[in-house]
Amino acid sequence: MSAIDSSKPISMETTTPLAQAFMISARKIAEELQKLELTKDQEYKREDEELKSKLAVLSGQEERITQERCTLEQKKKELADAQAKLDHDRKTFETNMAEREKRFEQLKEDFDSMQRRANAMLEDNDSVVEFDVGGHPKKFKTFCKTLCRFPDSTLAQLMNAKPVNQAIIFIDRDGQHFDAILSYLRSEHDEQAMQIITRYPLDAIRDILEEAKYYNLRQLVKLLNWARIRRNKDSDMTLFEKEGDNGYVTKEEVDLTERNFTGFRFEKVHFKHGTSFQGSVLERAVFSKCKFEAVVSFIDTDLRKAQFVDCDVIAPIIVTGANMKGARLPDHNVQQDD
């Protein structure tokens, strides 16, 4: 039997039925193998895509876990910082509380000391106190409550600081006019005090005024200042009288020429009659709520830094030749004649 030439197609007509059946089966097997190969390729591609999808999910999860780890580390750091701040604040609070407790104890001790002193003063309020003022031959005696009449005065503060049972209190001042100070403290009202003050000559009033300033008796200073201007320079005739509760009014024409009113305060004065301050010194003087109903002359006066505050200027104020540097004058009825 001769060999079969495979390069030539086998004709179904020239082959036997068995060979034809074999060829048909072989062709079917080839087709099945081709289908199987195609199915395997598709399955491999599907599995590869699934694997890539799973890898992408895992990569995203890994990135999220990394971010959460960073956030956790940040919060851990913030928590540590907050704990450190809390510890610092607690130490600061404890320190402040300790200082406050210490301060409270000191204040309590000071209060108890003041309470004891206050009780001692109440017990000693009616006791008699003796003063040696500048070695004056006369020894001055008065009640403790008399000296404490004005709590902000120097004498009241002196009594507050006085050791209990101190026999004599020495004051390093001229004792010539200390009795006038005590007379004022014993007076019941300003009218009575003014009656006492007017008994003294003008020179003595000036000296008493200095003592009143030293003892910080402000109302007495005011009364003494008024006593100075209520006197005519040549006689004891009073030139002002009371008007209302706190004011004064001229009784007649007033001559206040060539006087020294440096820093003096004229408050609620009604200049109802002609008044002359000619040649006087009124540096830093203050006219507050005064009424100028008649002509007032400030000719050739020293009005440096003088002030007119809330004044009712009806009649002219004459300031010819006055030194008005820094003065605050009324905005009307001010005349400066040539």
Order of alpha helices (4+ residues) and beta strands (2+ residues): alpha-beta-beta-alpha-alpha-beta-alpha-alpha-alpha-alpha-beta-beta-beta-beta-beta-beta-beta-beta-beta-beta-beta-beta-beta
